[in-house]
Amino acid sequence: MSELSVNHLLGIKYLNKNDIELIFETADHFKEVINRPIKKVPSLRDITIANLFFENSTRTKLSFELAEKRLSADVINFSASQSSVKKGETLIDTVNNILSMKVDMVVMRHPNPGASVFLSQHVDASIINAGDGAHEHPTQALLDSYSIREKLGEVKGKNIVIVGDILHSRVALSNIYALKLQGANVMVCGPKTLIPKHIDKLGVKVETNLHKALNWCDVANMLRVQNERMEISYFPSTREYTQQFGVNKTLLDSLDKEITIMHPGPINRGVEITSDVADSKQAIILDQVQNGVAIRMAVIYLLASKIKQ
Ligand code: NCD
């Protein structure tokens, strides 16, 4: 099997286990490429990609752009704050205008859940979801699983806890789908108010005691509290949140075993993890960022090879 079962990457929900394996094998190859003195391959010289960011992003945008350039694609960037969206143009009109300039692939981040699915039904280009509201963030989940595989040998059978604001996090949902697909044991941990009511239906364990969760896991993926998505208070104060759900070095040292710490970024140092944890050898946060480029190269390459057929 050498091609993806999908023509777009809209969410992990639409992938199967073979797709994930193919993406990882392809990323292994690109990881080797980006560690060479000449970090570029000519694979996508005939492909034009538009990065459409309707919501803020630093590392995801940079990571996609770098991945595209390392594949030698032509790249155009668009961010909503400088665009005609502010003048009332619809999403489909904006995208169709861009596509009329002969764009083959669109990488889109959008505040509305489902925006990329909607787009894929209305425009003729391959769509990659770079985060749609609190819904999915598939490339983040792929790079997270890839980093676990790199660190622990495999994802299958490993105990992974996702800690924090599960309710508003697209990273959480995509990670749950991806980890379950690969046979990991998944737990979510956070304040009750930030855990969706029926999340156990996805086959995950729920724990509100961080110490217990950390003693259970091999890997803890620490999420940022998504304040920008909250209209009400979900916990009394940031200080109290940190006391109950923040990871510090003393807590890590009190565990039965050495666990791996992950974070999708951006980190709020001193809130979900302290600096000594973020900068410790147990944290693989910068490996995640590096793997992000290889994973995005793999996804773009595999989708582009379906366009070319
Ligand atoms: C995440 C996101 O935007 O969903 N960050 C990222 O993609 N690097 C997580 C977050 O914002 O907390």
Boltz pocket constraint, residues with backbone or C-beta under 6 A from the ligand:
constraints:
  - pocket:
      binder: B
      contacts: [[A, 56], [A, 59], [A, 60], [A, 130], [A, 131], [A, 137], [A, 140], [A, 170], [A, 171], [A, 223], [A, 224], [A, 264], [A, 265], [A, 266]]
      max_distance: 6.0
